[in-house]
Amino acid sequence: MHNDATMNTKQQTAYFTRAYAKINLTLDVLGKRPDGYHELATVMQAIDLSDTICLTETGDDQIHLTCTQEVLNTPGNLVVRAADVVRRRVGWRGGVHIELDKRIPFAAGLGGGSSDAAAVLMALQRWQGFTLAPAELLEMAASLGSDVPFFLHGGLALCEGRGERVTPLVPYWPASMRWLLLLKPAIGLSTPAVFRLVTPVDYTDGSHSRAVCDALASMCPPDPVHLHNSLEHIVLENYPDVALAYEAMRQAGAPIVRLCGSGPTLYAPFAELSLAQHTCDALQAQGFEVYVTRPV
Ligand code: C5P
């Protein structure tokens, strides 16, 4: 999953790692919890759209960040918080410069920030030779965000609880969904803002996620009816830019269009690259930000 590499130069060792995005095949919101989070069942798949992270040692005892997206260049960035969590846990006093080449659209429902955090947790450990038990790593990941534990595994997984309880699934992916066309509408959405709009009528009993897990375990394509995201109609109804993008994807020939996480990114599965690319070109010509990608 994380094809890490070290590069030695005369001055310093650079440790490179990659952080992949995800899509949600399902997102069942089961109810609201006393702690304010929502109880979920969601089937997630990592996709071949990634950020690149480079770690280098510094002479001081600080965590420095340089991100290609200026607005993400803040001490609150999850990669800085991830490095801080590791330092506190293992008592490491060294300084690190984190360079983050951001390719995954952010505030997009693609899990980019969470994936970056998971990648830093794992990379620091390997780079500095810290030995953290898997349970410790999982606990640190969950403390950073509900989606972070998924990215310790990547691939295909069922995530439950607030998202942090991860069950890896046998990696089967239907040929009918081999290529994934992503469209990122020109707005960013905040996950808490979307979750605040959820009402009990949006709750499901988790049967969509169960049906998709069962279909994939039997190596069958899931029934599109079960590619259900409880947040999708909320986002489509409240954010006209997303509804417009959804319609544009359907008009351009995408047979199935679904929301990634809490949005606003939409994905459409295709069996053939030529069709995915054709649709991608048509949407790009209309000015949309689009990507053709695949599961990893
Ligand atoms: O866990 P994370 O920090 O990523 O969650 C961000 C916000 O999204 C939470 O504060 C909460 O408002 C919402 N959320 C939720 N239920 C979840 C996950 C996130 O309500 N299972």
Boltz pocket constraint, residues with backbone or C-beta under 6 A from the ligand:
constraints:
  - pocket:
      binder: B
      contacts: [[A, 36], [A, 37], [A, 38], [A, 39], [A, 40], [A, 142], [A, 144], [A, 145], [A, 146], [A, 147], [A, 161], [A, 162], [A, 163], [A, 191], [A, 192], [A, 193], [A, 195]]
      max_distance: 6.0
